[in-house]
């Protein structure tokens, strides 16, 4: 519905968000999908939305980073290296905000639904548990630790200690 808006409709919607119960995520997504607006008008509408709802737009770095990147890059001409750096900045922002808010999980936004990229997949859009095999896209940070690796490492050390005791006992019994 929003992707048929004109620039005036967007301005009216922004000014009446609370009165009309408007879906902000849908409104932001429609900017990219709207064929009635040229690129300059899309940039202007995005900027108008951001003036009043910047916190919402900022939160899309966590909730829907692909949408955030596309909207952010509307008026910028970045090369691949700069885009990669921007994505790293988004990851740092995600990690910082999640640590500040102390969420007990990372299962929200685009990360809470199955999306393997295949159009015909019957599982697309299905809610998934964080870290499960179906959750291809998970929020992972460089600072995350692999808990299963620590358990395996601990078991290996335990085996080595037992083996070393056995070797010492064997060598003493042979002498």
KARARA-V555537 format. One record per pair of residues at least 12 apart in sequence whose ideal C-beta (glycine too) atoms are under 7 Angstrom apart, sorted by the first residue. I is the first residue (numbers start at 1). J is the second residue. If there is no record, write none. Layout:
# KARARA-V555537
i={I:I}
j={J:J}
This chain:
# KARARA-V555537
i={2:2:2:3:3:3:4:5:5:6:7:7:7:10:10:11:13:14:14:14:24:24:27:28:28:28:28:28:29:31:31:31:32:32:39:42:43:43:46:46:61:61:61:62:62:62:63:63:64:64:65:66:68:69:69:91:94:95:95:105:106:106:106:107:110:111:111:111:112:112:113:113:113:113:114:114:114:115:116}
j={26:27:30:30:33:34:36:30:34:36:37:41:45:45:48:48:27:48:49:52:53:56:49:49:57:60:67:71:67:45:46:71:70:71:74:74:74:75:71:74:90:93:94:94:97:109:108:109:109:110:90:110:90:86:87:141:139:141:143:130:130:138:139:130:137:137:138:139:127:128:125:126:127:128:126:128:134:137:136}
